[in-house]
Each structure stands twice: as structure tokens, then as C-alpha cells.
Amino acid sequence: KKKKRTMRGTWVAQSSTFPSPGHPEIYPLVLTTQTQEIFNCRIDEDVTDEKPYKLIKKEDILADFKNRAAVSDFYPVKKVIQEYPGDDLLVVYDKDFRYGLNFYLIGTEEGKENYLNRPEVPEEQEEYKEHTSEDLYINKPPISKPWVSLGSEKEIDEESVKESAKQITYMISRKRSEFGAPVKFRDQNASSVKDAYIECTAYPDKNFIVKQLEKDVGMQVVPKVKDTSTQTRCVEIALQQNEIMNTFIDDWKCLAEEEGTFGDKTDTHLKEYQSFTDLHNLTENMVTSVSWHPTIYGLIAVSVAVRLSLEDRVHFSGKLLLQPSLILFWSFSDPIHPQLMLESPDDIFCFKFCPSDPNIIAGGCINGQIVLWDITAHADRIENIKTGGSRSKKATLKPMFLLEPDSNKEAMYIRHCAVSSIENGHKKVITDIHWLSDTFEINRMGSVFENRNGICCQLVTCSADCTICFWDIRSQKALTPPPIEKKKEESIEIPFDVPSTFLHLDLSWKPLIKIRLSKGETSLDHCPTKISLSEDHLLYKAQDKILAQSKVVKAGEMNPYHNLEGALANNLKPIEDFCTKFFVGTEEGGVIYTDWKMERDPETGRLMAKKPVSLYAVHDGAVHTVQRSPFYKDIILTIGGWNLAIWKEGITTGPLLQSCCAPKRYTAGHWSLTRPGVFYIGREDGYIDIWDLLEKTHEPAQSQNICITMITYIKPWTFTAKQQFIAIADYYGTLHILEIPWTLSHPSTNEASSMSYYFEREVKHLEYVERRKKIREQEKKEMELELEKKKTKTYQKSKEQMEAELKADYDNYLELEKNTLINLGLIKVPETMSFMELM
């Protein structure tokens, strides 16, 4: 009984949030009277001594989480309940408080079945147990149990004595003649005789410092002793100056640096500024794409998608239809409540702000549809948001719990203006989307013409259905008056909260061009994941142009997208010498350089894509980043699998730089917006690798941990020359905003020219390698030709020599035949007669 009480005390000491030691499937719980009434498990009514258990449905407990949240008695084992595979959970009434609380939960199906189906003891055995004497000894073999550490080994280790000093061995020798000699001792003054004594003074040794756990201190009253010293005044001032300033600093370098920058100039790590998480949505979402608002400080848009595999999406398709698919607008002023929510027919995997008007947003869905939004009516609301930071020299951090009075307003749900046609668009998830520059537009053949409207009117997308599509947001029909008979279209009522900007595209929008990247002889096609056009670098200039103008189209103003002309006009001026080639990253890890211009098949007359210019199998996984440098329009960064590569457009021999295999898989990447030689790469373990090509080209300059899960997207942004941020999204749906330090945001004096020289040097290196290959191949061919000549020379003999050799061989054969016949006794040859005469 004493042992049983000790064990009971051990269970009471355990926390209810962890399984009991020795019973990993049992979780003790405290169920209050209110919880017992909710789940019909009242003591002595629903659960008794005869039936001390209750089966509770999993969905009822999950509903209790939604109603009472952390107040629910099942909240300490919320994770166990969510991961429970079955539909019913077994809750057992612990009358004797065996596990310390009044109830306990069995967290596995196997444990539940063992409890419900345990073998019953026959009545005869029960009677036998009642009449069995307590003194009867029953031999029970010991059962080994796993050892559970309670921290005693740490105390034993601290109390144990360990030898820290090195053992020293001394050997003392003496002459043999002096053995047994009498010894005479005498006194002498140690200070008067040289080397008569050795003084061993104590000194601190860092190698032998023992941490003192306990110390006995004795105190005694002694006379107070004071040491004083003096120094001349001039020397004292000089020593103080050396302490308060660095006399070895280079003043010339300080003159070239900007003053008033935030942070320390020697700091190279990203600093956490703010984070955003959708606490109001109970579904488990991940961030798929991030984009900063081009003109409003501290406003960032994030698209989220449910973390489900393809099979799970099909299985839970009914529930997913009831949940809204959103793009959230977060502000620095309110880290809890999103400012706007853009609704979509399905989860958005990529989206972009229009470079001409940031109120126009285009996104790609998982079902293959393109969605357009127009938030012009809400421009005043988002522009007047009080940001948590300021445009001053230093960013000011606000506590997350001190919000503005108007920050608790509910976010506005904004419906989409138009979606593309389901039948004529993409059939699978859209993996990338881009706006074409406002300087040009293309027709159905892929030919390039001047942009008469002066605004971005066309898009390009790629999808997992192995197609790349170009879209035009203008009406593709002829500008003719509609017939009188079609009166039904005029009677269609538009919802009051949906702008009519792109009503002509809704559910009828078709691609202008559809390109398939064929694999050549096979019937299969390449599956594109990311694309980069030759004019992508112009978008950075367009963003700077928008920031310079700082004008957003507001409600009531004239929007240029309301009066767009047809896209198929014939009187446009063509643009000569325009590069229509672009880079494509594939799901197989390849990098393709191809052309978007179409050509007609000579046999069928249909429009078809041109054959890719080049194909490189560089990456060992799906390519998720294909991005041009903001500083060099012909330098492209590709990231996929476990490595990265840097390319130069026009160089077909291979990449300028190809990294070795990384320790963890790369999942996201982006160029630095202010330093030509720096780019950021996110990994699947939550780390971010910062590459600085001026410092290292074979490995990242530094790595920093951001989160505990996979990084899904990286997006830097520059607000001022002294304040730069980088947005890093993770797989659990959290958006981390970090400040970029001075060393990673400010380029050196000659960094742009140094990087240009580095790329030119790598191009020359590739050309040299290519020349050496050709030289080696030519040398190999010459060596093989020389060997062939030597072989032919050995067989080129005169006709007389060949006949003489054949005659000599034949004579040798006849001589051998004669000798063999004579030795066998088959013939007898007279001495005067030769064998030839005999023959």
C-alpha cells in the first residue's frame, strides 16, 4: 500500500499536457461539471463503477474548441485530438485518481481497443481470488520497464569528483657512491645563498577554472587598507582620451560613408521587424505569393492556400468550397487584422500588381483560371491607413498590443471583376504570372508592336498543363454596334460591389497565344514552372516611375482601364529588332531558352511554337526561381532542387556559375534590389542563405535561421535609401518582415563595375573551355588518322615481295609434310631421289 501511494503521488506530479510515464497513450484530464454535462459524461450517472468510460465523437470536441477555444477542458490535448485517426475517442473515469486527475483520455486506437476488449475474468477465478489467502506467494517474473530519467544523473555528475589537473611525475637520481653516506643538516640564510629557495606564486590560469557550486566563507574584522596613487595631469588626460575614442580609425573612409543610417554598419544579420499571421482563419494555410504595394508604405499583399496534397484536395473538395480563397492586405499599423481581403474562386498561387495602376491586380488560381480585381473604390481607405513605421531615418517599432482606435474594424471583402474561361484557359495550377511592359504589345503571331494605350494591357502565364499563354485584357471583338436582337445581355444586372472594369472578360476570357514546349521526337511536353521575359528589367523602372509620380487612381477619377481599345487593331507600328526570346524553368529541373513567336506548320497550316533554342539540364529538382538581375538585363538567376545557376543571355555554352549541392533543398530566392552581387535563397529547414559574389562564389557568405519550417516566398523592398525590408513567408502561413542591415543594402563604390568584370571574365572562361574542347577533339581526330596511316603502311608491300613470301611459306609446308611422312614410315625415298621428284 505504501508503494501504491508513492506511485499515485508520482502521477499527480505529472502535467496533464503530456502522456503518463510508462503509458504513452494515456493523457490525464480534468473535466469540470459543465464539460461533463456538455458531453454527457456525468460522474455516477453516465459513468459508473460498472461502466467507467464514455465514447465521445471527435467532431464534438473540435466544435467545443471553436466555441470555447482555450477554455475547453480538452484544450491541453488539442494536438492529440486533431491527429487522432478515428472518429470516437475513449474517455475513462479515474475514480481512484490513478493518474492524478478525475478522467484520462486514451490517445490511440490500439489502446482504445485493448481497453474495450480486454479479457473478462471467469466467475470461478473471481471466487478463487476471494478465498485465496493473502499469505499465498505467487511467483511473478520481473518485467523490464523503460528507464525514465528524472534528472538524477545530472546531480550525480555535479557531485562527482573529476581530476582536472594533469598528473606530473618526478624522478630523483643520486650517485651510487653517495648511497648510505651520512647526512649532516645545518641552518643557513636562504636569501644569502643563490638558488637556495624557489618561490611559487599563485596566478590565474584560464585552463583550470572550476565552477564553484558551494563556498564556505569566514569573516573577520581587520584594519581598513587603502592604496592611492597619483599621475601627472597631462599623461592622465592622454590616457582618458585613448579610452573614449579609437585613435586608429581611418577618417578618410568615414568621409565617404552616409551618416544617420539605422543599425550598426558592422552588423550583417537580418533583424526581425514584424510578423503577420491570420488568426481569424482556423484552416491551416501556407503563403504562396507575396507582393509589396508599389506606392503605399507599410502595405503588403499575401496570397494563402490550404496545405493539402492533391488527393486530400479531392477528398475535402466539398469543405474547401465553403471556405473563401483570399489575398490578404496587411499593414504595419495592425499586425492582427488584415485591411482588405480579395475573394477568389479558388486558392491563388501567384499574383502581381499592375505596373501602370496598382489598383489593378491579376492572380493565377490552382484550377487554372486567371482572376482580375479592381480596388479603385477602396484606394482612399488603404492610402489613409496609419502605418506602424515612418519614412524617417530610423524605423520605429510599435508594440503589437498598442493598436490605433480604428484598427479593430473588420476587413473588407472585395469580389473579383472577372475570371478567365474554364474551357479555353489553363487546365492545371498557374505557377507564374507577369504583366508585359507598357512599351509594347503583341498579336496572335507573337509579333511585337508599339503600345498605343501607354499602359500595361497584356499578361503572360505558365501552368502545370505544359502551356504558356499570353492574355489581353482588352476586348478582342470588332468594335461594331451590338445587334438589336441580343437584349438579354443588357438586362444582366451587375452586383453593386463589383466594378464593371473588366466585365467584358468575365467567364469568356481566352488566351491570345498558347505555346507548348515540345520535347522533340516524343509526344511529351516540358512542364514550365517559372518564366522570365527579356523586358522584365523594365518593370523595375516602371515601379520607380510609379513611386516618383506617387499618384493612385482613386474612386471618382477617370480610370484609363475603363476605355480600352480593341487589341487586334491593324494600324499599329511594328517594333524592329525586338528580342522575343525568354527563359523558362521546368518541373524536371531544366532551363529552356525559347521564342514566343509563332510559325505556321507547312503541312497543316496551324500556328505552332518554334523549337527551343537551347535546353540545359542543370538543376536536380523543380525550378522555382527564374529572375533577371535588376542591374543587368542579360543576367538571369535560376534556383531549383539543391543548387543554383547564373546565366548570361546570348551565351549558349552553359551557365556562368553553378553551385554545388546544398545541405538542404532550396525553396525560394530573389535578387537584392540595391546590391548587384547579392541575392537571397530560402531553404526547406527555415534558413536563408545570403550569397555575396564579391566575397564568395562557391558558397553563401552567411546563413541565418528565420523560422522552423519551409520558406515558401522571398520578396525584398526598398522604401528609402536608409530603410529596406525583406518579406519572408513560410509553410505555416506566417509572414516575417525583417530589416536589411547596412552592409547588405549599401553597395560598395565599384561593386557594379566589379560584378560586370566578373561576368565578363566567366564568359571568357566558358569560351576558353569551349575552344579547348574543340582543340582536343581535333587532336584526337589527328591521332586516330595517324594510327590509321601507320596500319595501312604496314600492309602496303610490293607484288614481288608478297609472291616471294607466299612461295617461301609453301616450300616450308612441303618440307614439313615430307619429314612427317618419312618419320611415319609411309613413304621411302631413295637417297638419289628428292621428295620433289617423288611428288
Rosetta blueprint (number, residue, H / E / L):
1 K L
2 K H
3 K H
4 K H
5 R H
6 T H
7 M H
8 R H
9 G H
10 T H
11 W H
12 V H
13 A H
14 Q L
15 S L
16 S L
17 T L
18 F L
19 P L
20 S E
21 P L
22 G L
23 H E
24 P L
25 E L
26 I E
27 Y E
28 P E
29 L E
30 V L
31 L L
32 T L
33 T H
34 Q H
35 T H
36 Q H
37 E H
38 I H
39 F L
40 N L
41 C L
42 R L
43 I E
44 D L
45 E L
46 D L
47 V E
48 T L
49 D L
50 E L
51 K L
52 P L
53 Y E
54 K E
55 L E
56 I E
57 K E
58 K H
59 E H
60 D H
61 I H
62 L H
63 A H
64 D H
65 F H
66 K H
67 N H
68 R H
69 A H
70 A H
71 V H
72 S L
73 D L
74 F L
75 Y H
76 P H
77 V H
78 K H
79 K H
80 V H
81 I H
82 Q H
83 E L
84 Y L
85 P L
86 G L
87 D L
88 D E
89 L E
90 L E
91 V E
92 V E
93 Y E
94 D L
95 K L
96 D L
97 F L
98 R L
99 Y L
100 G L
101 L L
102 N L
103 F E
104 Y E
105 L E
106 I E
107 G L
108 T L
109 E H
110 E H
111 G H
112 K H
113 E H
114 N H
115 Y H
116 L H
117 N L
118 R L
119 P L
120 E L
121 V L
122 P L
123 E H
124 E H
125 Q H
126 E H
127 E H
128 Y H
129 K H
130 E H
131 H H
132 T L
133 S L
134 E L
135 D L
136 L L
137 Y L
138 I L
139 N L
140 K L
141 P L
142 P L
143 I L
144 S L
145 K L
146 P L
147 W L
148 V L
149 S L
150 L L
151 G L
152 S H
153 E H
154 K H
155 E H
156 I H
157 D H
158 E H
159 E H
160 S L
161 V L
162 K L
163 E L
164 S L
165 A L
166 K L
167 Q L
168 I L
169 T L
170 Y L
171 M L
172 I L
173 S L
174 R L
175 K L
176 R H
177 S H
178 E H
179 F L
180 G L
181 A L
182 P L
183 V L
184 K L
185 F L
186 R L
187 D L
188 Q L
189 N L
190 A L
191 S L
192 S L
193 V L
194 K L
195 D L
196 A L
197 Y L
198 I L
199 E L
200 C L
201 T L
202 A L
203 Y L
204 P L
205 D L
206 K H
207 N H
208 F H
209 I L
210 V L
211 K L
212 Q L
213 L L
214 E L
215 K L
216 D L
217 V L
218 G L
219 M L
220 Q L
221 V L
222 V L
223 P L
224 K L
225 V L
226 K L
227 D L
228 T L
229 S L
230 T L
231 Q L
232 T L
233 R H
234 C H
235 V H
236 E H
237 I H
238 A H
239 L H
240 Q H
241 Q H
242 N H
243 E H
244 I H
245 M L
246 N L
247 T L
248 F L
249 I L
250 D L
251 D H
252 W H
253 K H
254 C H
255 L H
256 A H
257 E L
258 E L
259 E L
260 G L
261 T L
262 F L
263 G L
264 D L
265 K L
266 T L
267 D L
268 T L
269 H L
270 L L
271 K E
272 E E
273 Y E
274 Q E
275 S E
276 F E
277 T L
278 D L
279 L L
280 H L
281 N L
282 L L
283 T L
284 E L
285 N E
286 M E
287 V E
288 T E
289 S E
290 V E
291 S E
292 W E
293 H L
294 P L
295 T L
296 I L
297 Y L
298 G L
299 L E
300 I E
301 A E
302 V E
303 S E
304 V E
305 A E
306 V E
307 R L
308 L L
309 S L
310 L H
311 E H
312 D H
313 R H
314 V H
315 H H
316 F L
317 S H
318 G H
319 K H
320 L H
321 L H
322 L H
323 Q L
324 P L
325 S E
326 L E
327 I E
328 L E
329 F E
330 W E
331 S E
332 F L
333 S L
334 D E
335 P L
336 I L
337 H L
338 P L
339 Q L
340 L E
341 M E
342 L E
343 E E
344 S E
345 P L
346 D L
347 D L
348 I E
349 F E
350 C E
351 F E
352 K E
353 F E
354 C L
355 P L
356 S L
357 D L
358 P L
359 N L
360 I E
361 I E
362 A E
363 G E
364 G E
365 C E
366 I L
367 N L
368 G L
369 Q L
370 I E
371 V E
372 L E
373 W E
374 D E
375 I L
376 T H
377 A H
378 H H
379 A H
380 D H
381 R H
382 I H
383 E H
384 N L
385 I L
386 K L
387 T L
388 G L
389 G L
390 S L
391 R L
392 S L
393 K L
394 K L
395 A L
396 T L
397 L L
398 K L
399 P L
400 M L
401 F L
402 L L
403 L L
404 E L
405 P H
406 D H
407 S H
408 N H
409 K L
410 E L
411 A L
412 M E
413 Y E
414 I E
415 R L
416 H L
417 C L
418 A E
419 V E
420 S E
421 S L
422 I L
423 E L
424 N L
425 G L
426 H L
427 K L
428 K L
429 V L
430 I E
431 T E
432 D E
433 I E
434 H E
435 W E
436 L L
437 S L
438 D L
439 T L
440 F E
441 E E
442 I E
443 N L
444 R L
445 M L
446 G L
447 S L
448 V E
449 F E
450 E E
451 N L
452 R L
453 N L
454 G L
455 I L
456 C L
457 C L
458 Q E
459 L E
460 V E
461 T E
462 C E
463 S E
464 A L
465 D L
466 C L
467 T E
468 I E
469 C E
470 F E
471 W E
472 D E
473 I L
474 R L
475 S L
476 Q L
477 K L
478 A L
479 L L
480 T L
481 P L
482 P L
483 P L
484 I L
485 E L
486 K L
487 K L
488 K L
489 E L
490 E L
491 S L
492 I L
493 E L
494 I L
495 P L
496 F L
497 D L
498 V L
499 P L
500 S L
501 T L
502 F L
503 L H
504 H H
505 L H
506 D L
507 L L
508 S L
509 W E
510 K L
511 P L
512 L L
513 I E
514 K E
515 I E
516 R E
517 L L
518 S E
519 K L
520 G L
521 E L
522 T L
523 S L
524 L L
525 D E
526 H L
527 C L
528 P E
529 T E
530 K E
531 I E
532 S E
533 L L
534 S L
535 E L
536 D L
537 H H
538 L H
539 L H
540 Y H
541 K H
542 A H
543 Q H
544 D H
545 K H
546 I H
547 L H
548 A H
549 Q H
550 S L
551 K L
552 V L
553 V L
554 K L
555 A L
556 G L
557 E L
558 M L
559 N L
560 P H
561 Y H
562 H H
563 N L
564 L L
565 E L
566 G L
567 A L
568 L L
569 A L
570 N L
571 N L
572 L L
573 K L
574 P E
575 I L
576 E L
577 D L
578 F L
579 C L
580 T L
581 K E
582 F E
583 F E
584 V E
585 G E
586 T E
587 E L
588 E L
589 G L
590 G E
591 V E
592 I E
593 Y E
594 T E
595 D E
596 W L
597 K L
598 M E
599 E E
600 R E
601 D L
602 P L
603 E L
604 T L
605 G L
606 R L
607 L E
608 M E
609 A E
610 K L
611 K L
612 P L
613 V L
614 S E
615 L E
616 Y E
617 A E
618 V L
619 H L
620 D L
621 G L
622 A L
623 V E
624 H E
625 T E
626 V E
627 Q E
628 R E
629 S L
630 P L
631 F L
632 Y L
633 K L
634 D L
635 I E
636 I E
637 L E
638 T E
639 I E
640 G E
641 G L
642 W L
643 N E
644 L E
645 A E
646 I E
647 W E
648 K E
649 E L
650 G L
651 I L
652 T L
653 T L
654 G L
655 P L
656 L L
657 L E
658 Q E
659 S L
660 C L
661 C L
662 A L
663 P L
664 K L
665 R L
666 Y E
667 T E
668 A E
669 G E
670 H E
671 W E
672 S L
673 L L
674 T L
675 R L
676 P L
677 G L
678 V E
679 F E
680 Y E
681 I E
682 G E
683 R E
684 E L
685 D L
686 G L
687 Y E
688 I E
689 D E
690 I E
691 W E
692 D E
693 L L
694 L L
695 E L
696 K L
697 T L
698 H L
699 E L
700 P L
701 A L
702 Q E
703 S E
704 Q E
705 N E
706 I L
707 C L
708 I L
709 T L
710 M L
711 I E
712 T E
713 Y E
714 I E
715 K E
716 P E
717 W E
718 T E
719 F E
720 T E
721 A L
722 K L
723 Q E
724 Q E
725 F E
726 I E
727 A E
728 I E
729 A E
730 D E
731 Y L
732 Y L
733 G L
734 T L
735 L E
736 H E
737 I E
738 L E
739 E E
740 I L
741 P L
742 W H
743 T H
744 L H
745 S H
746 H L
747 P L
748 S L
749 T L
750 N L
751 E H
752 A H
753 S H
754 S H
755 M H
756 S H
757 Y H
758 Y H
759 F H
760 E H
761 R H
762 E H
763 V H
764 K H
765 H H
766 L H
767 E H
768 Y H
769 V H
770 E H
771 R H
772 R H
773 K H
774 K H
775 I H
776 R H
777 E H
778 Q H
779 E H
780 K H
781 K H
782 E H
783 M H
784 E H
785 L H
786 E H
787 L H
788 E H
789 K H
790 K H
791 K H
792 T H
793 K H
794 T H
795 Y H
796 Q L
797 K L
798 S L
799 K H
800 E H
801 Q H
802 M H
803 E H
804 A H
805 E H
806 L H
807 K H
808 A H
809 D H
810 Y H
811 D H
812 N H
813 Y H
814 L H
815 E H
816 L H
817 E H
818 K H
819 N H
820 T H
821 L H
822 I H
823 N H
824 L H
825 G L
826 L L
827 I L
828 K L
829 V L
830 P L
831 E L
832 T L
833 M L
834 S L
835 F H
836 M H
837 E H
838 L H
839 M L
